């Protein structure tokens, strides 16, 4: 499915990450995978990379540093990219939980620059490194559009903004044959999730998913990402693909026909 494609995968820190599952699946489907990391987690990325079917090349990218995108382009040394995974998100604790209105400007700015702006920056890199056949940019999302979760706070706002950024990227880069999409995954037990206060609240909510939801299995999400990175998704752009057991389709999760709701 991905034979002959060169993919840039961000966000691999540990083997329980969605990005690692994507890298593993992509290699098994025949892709050449290049990982990115940055100084604070470099040793963790190196360890996770050794657990992949084929140990990949690892390049440096601090997603919040504009200069790093230029240096990454130089490190690629003229090699074209067929696709990239944006698996980058972070918010300080006071932007994730607590009083939504009391989060500091600094925390909000860090969350937005790391989780949202970086998608557009990565798209810019991909536009310069894509071959004549175009490329595919896929980002990881959460179902924050149109709803306010009991937790997640400003990260939820960042994810809604991520969807908007993705659509503008799809608009601007379509002429180059570059597709831009997101995969909105249900909650999964990852290193990133461990930093979300009261993460169990999200897990409890997804018990209502019509197909069920296994928060320990990132494989369905990784498969969807690989589909969008492949030529099978060649006519799809500007889309948010939900991989959540159908939870996003429910208007009143947890409430079934005939159930009485107390006023």
Steps between C-alpha positions, in 0.01 A plus 500: 500500500790736572778329307750750362374791710720708729311622806596745772352396835499745791403428858664161564608508863400161639370176354150569635458814288268518201793630297703187578208281391480698174874463442479125561201456269659719232818294500303177481320649198834567330567866579833659580446675833695797634429605858545838663584577859636782715753523778275449803367163379780390268604198709139381523455531124823306437378220725156489332659504154702189578172312563373564146532227233780704338695758700434830323696817448426763765521873430455799730186713512384726779152573368487837678819628336460648151870454432479127562280449194771656283766285665285190451466584132878524476541167683274333244762605246275517198311178570133537415220411740181318409326570827525608860325433830436792732483344847595805702302644790576649839335730751617610844290362783311824565383497137375140529305507824372726771323830438482547123484877534805519726754333270797727441567663165839328493348154547240562230763629257725198558210261449392672179850530352589139580171331413354710219744734329748216459259325260524792259878516543530129420276552199737770379792260526307230316409742222870564440605135524214328314574331170311561174232252607405706804486381859270436794501676838307330779458641849368345820190662643241448772124549471490853638304669221154606614532379857657604829644213703506493883881495464743601221420875517733705279632190326145450376511852357836423339357186339208693351752752364704207366201394291469851359873512422476165324223625272698808401803282428280276285379809314843646437702188420250305293641646177829324584322170548552522876215364709435614857287300742457416868417180684291564811583213732314389806694521829796263521739410779812684384774704661324815379170388656671451834545878515127571469349555846203270568557309176272230639206733433563468126540123523171470688319707238618278214343194658190616311666458156267287283784276381674507835838659553825335609718772651799264502505436124635774268497266197164619354625859511835406344322311221284803421806725489678262265194495274506879474876498439455248219379549145170342601415834659610698195167686458452583870605837639364741757346211694480401867479121514363381833642176638315476828259208484226733378489712815504830306170411330303497826290802599440372855776251589403256771127556458295227330142496376254464784742627763347764725715807560423681825452874469 
